Amino acid sequence: MSALPLTSRDAPDGGQAPLHEPCVLLKLGEIVLKGRNRQQFERLLHDNIRRAVRDIGVQIWQREGVIVVRVAGNREAGAEEAADLVAERMRNIMGITRVCRAVRVAKDPEAAAAAAVELIAGRQGTFAVRARRRDKRFPINSAQLAALIGTRVQEAYGYPVNLSRPDTTVFVEVDQSEVFVFTEGLPGQGGLPVSMSGRGLVLMSGGIDSPVAAYRMMRRGLRCSFLHFSGMPLTGPESVYKAYGLVRELDKFQGGSRLFVVAFGRAQQRLASSGAGRLQIMAQRRLMLKTGEALARRLRAAALVTGDSLGQVSSQTLTNITALDDAVGLPILRPLIGLDKTEIMAEARRIATLHISELPDQDCCTLLTPRQVETRARIEDLRRIEARLDADDLAEELAAAAQEHKPG
């Protein structure tokens, strides 16, 4: 792979592009607004791109606001298919707003026109050409290039032109050493590169909310590890299988994910026998957070992440959320706090976790649930329960006993 970052002047082949080379253009979003820190964001994004396509021979370099990914080899050696695969994977990389499957051709008007004619074959409806001349030494200006390509397309297929609302738009960008030709492309994930905002530990239930919360924090640059509490030995392993499947699905957005599983059933029994009563759910949640904090210290994670949504269930009233915050010193990030269930389900469906979350299992949080649940828990009452159990020591024991899985 080429050293990074490179400008278009540093393009491989000494600036002599082949007649027709498949590649992928990655359009950047808020990264371009980062000022003096921008290069740090871009370098981390390059690392994430390399990790996602490490099994494919690629070369990468940086242009202004765009990353170019070239596929090694030639068309006969399967570069077209490889470029398609690269484009598909790039859609899951945080920090990229649009993925364009492009062709890179020689810096010549006729070469650009030929590439556009090939690219638009088989399309339906109207078309338009948008040309941009980054290098003013190019022999014709942007309007002339767009007119030339439009004429060639009409001669080849007879498609009608619609400059205001075309069914297909062909983009042509003249760079320092080559010309890129592509259509609209597909949307990326946007956001910031994973790891830019540090590390967090997600309390992953097996339900719908926590995977969406994890996704949202990845999108803000947080590298996430995952902690799942199973009801074992009081329940079967079904919830662990679900958690594994969810983390495996989410791993496409960051790579290298780690899942830790704590058998929580015995601890729940101890809470129940301590007389937690109406506070059983809140006491469980606080113990989970304390265990998460103990594990986060080992992982050097700076925050915990939960799928809490204000008022959705009894433990998520404002009073109870305040009582949960009191349990730990780490910040608790709640990216879903203002969303309703319909909105959360829609996002879970979009990121392909909903069908896994809806699989049946026995959630540990439903074990030993009292008939009446406290919606306005007093912090002093919860602390008294924890003092009887030596909750901090218990949390350390649970964290130390966590079993690690690597779905990524």
Order of alpha helices (4+ residues) and beta strands (2+ residues): beta-alpha-beta-beta-alpha-beta-alpha-beta-alpha-beta-beta-beta-beta-alpha-beta-alpha-beta-alpha-alpha-beta-alpha-beta-alpha-alpha-alpha-alpha-beta
